[in-house]
Amino acid sequence: MNPFSGMIPMMKKEFLHLRRDQGTVIFALLIPVVQLIIFGFALNMNVRQIPTVVYDQAPSQRSRELIERFRAADTFAIRGHVSSDDELYREIRQGHAQVALKIPADYADRILEGRGATVQLLVDGSDSTVSSAALNVFSSLILLENQRLSNSGKPIVEARPAVLFNPATRSPNFFVPGLVAVLVQIMVILLVALSVVRERERGTLDQLTVTPVQPLGVMVGKMIPYVALGFAEICWVLLIMRVVFAVPINGSLATLLLIAVPFLVASSGIGLLISTKAQSQAEAFQLSFGTMLPSIFLSGYIFPINNMPTQFQYVSKIIPTTYYIEVTRGVILRGASLSELWVNGAVLTLMAVVTVALAARQFQRQLS
Amino acid sequence: MTVIETKDLTIRFGDFTAVDHVSMSIERGEVFGLLGPNGSGKTTIIKALCGLVKISAGSGNLLGLDVRQRAAEIRQRIGYMSQRFGLYEDLTVRENIEFYSGVYGLSPERHARRFADVVALTTITPYLDRRAGQLSGGWKQRLALACAIIHSPEVVFLDEPTAGIDPVARRALWDLVFLLSGQGVTFLVTTHYMDEAERCGRVGYLYNSRLVALGTVDELKRLPAANPPGTARFEITCPNVMEVLAAVRLLPYVHEATIFGQSIHALADISATAALAAAVNVTPRLIEPSLEDVFVTLTNQIRNTV
């Protein structure tokens, strides 16, 4: 027996439902516009433990003292050292670090000679909250260092911050790419869960169980139209983002859309899992909204994940949105390529396979 | 040719026995009625025959295939229509039929032929482009039947197919059932309506998960258990049935009494005919038991022995 038996008729039928139910389609396309307007404005928050890398071109007593100051500051969390500009940029583009401290080779000599040294801080501007916090703390650390080192009262160390990727630190540039992922996940989970539970309520699911259709066929067939709708929604939000908010897409649109597929399937998978638990549409609604809060607050959409207590960081790791937000911000703001973001795509693919398989198994078990 | 056969079919859900040693055998083209109160196991038997519930003991065979092992094959050859119809109300009549045709994997040629057949049979042509949700109950039911037989099943299960449907539509459905059974389709029908039971070739009566009677309607009416020796059924027609019923039930020689419209059906000792006439002040008419009388008598006997 073909395990996908019934998939094609199921899919056609579900597209018909969507065509009849234009309210849902309008809802799916209108809500993002409202949300974009609301979230287009910045929210400022305290930021701690920004992942930082250090590029110390010539380690010395003085440079170690400066790094120690950074280590002591709660704002920065030093994740490691790099040894070239290339490596430094790669760490930031891949999202491993959001800040890089670059200490020039002549730093110690210049201080010794009283000639005035320069320290560079490179900040990933794709997260406006993080970058502004990093810049503020950086200036005050340098100020303290100056007070310590200079006897004349004349500043001896000069701070040179540079914001990469989002120089203006505009908050729409930060919020909108994340919003794409958050909105689409919620919508897909809800619509998929409702469409299955509706069939349970109306008794058509019972009817299907006496036909040769297989659980996987029903699930995948049901999912495809909603994945397609989610895909349309992603394109639509990106269009609004580009045209209305003038956020440029620095990387490749193809990468963004390619990784959207496993993200959408994983979200549908969660919807299917909810549908195997929920007995009524009201219950499906509640459970779907239950997934909404974590995906807004724990996915890094608003609050940086590094700020969270460790146990919450684990939770954020099982939310598909977390990975897709990484991808949208990476591609749109940092111009990251598929070779730098493939891990996110791989995790989402794994989530997609696991959730759909679990839902199909659960479904099979309920039948017998 | 035997199409449906169960031998000591037993289904348990935990401590609860939903079907208890049910044995029956149904031939090709038969219209077999399964009756019994709610929860007596009718739907569970159908589900077991479709391979949807696990059989705890005994066996079930459909079209010569063991339902425990060949459920997938069996589902391709059976149709099922429940009182909930299984229709998509926002899809049109045509789209509903097309969906089920796709689910059963009909080829385009076979679909075209079968679509024409079921539409002609159910005379639903004028409504093809109407949403299923806008149809009346009777038409919904015909559409549900069309969907259930699109793949020319050899066996059709009708699970309370006429609940909540007006009498004219009920009759129309039964006409379709007999038309199809004449073509060799076997029907297993569950119902609460006695007039529908009387239309069935043979009837099985389930009570407390057990099959307590099985046979043609005439056989059941002559069942010794339903007609204890020395007793007879009387119809008592009088204006104040409620009061008379209460009085009649107290008489020692009356075993059972129930209201049938404007009259009372009573099972009483033949020797007490005169006494009964005197007690109710009219002459009781001797009658054949109705199917309902038979079931009431059987049910009471089981209750009294427990």
Interface residues (C-beta under 8 A of the other chain):
Chain A: M1 S5 G6 I8 P9 M10 K12 K13 L16 H17 R20 D21 R202 G203 T204 D206 Q207 L208 T209 V210 T211 P212 V213 L367 S368
Chain B: C50 L52 V53 K54 A72 R75 Q76 I78 Y80 S82 R84 F85 G86 L87 Y88 E89 D90 L91 E95 E98 F99 Y100 S101 G102 V103 Y104 G105 F157
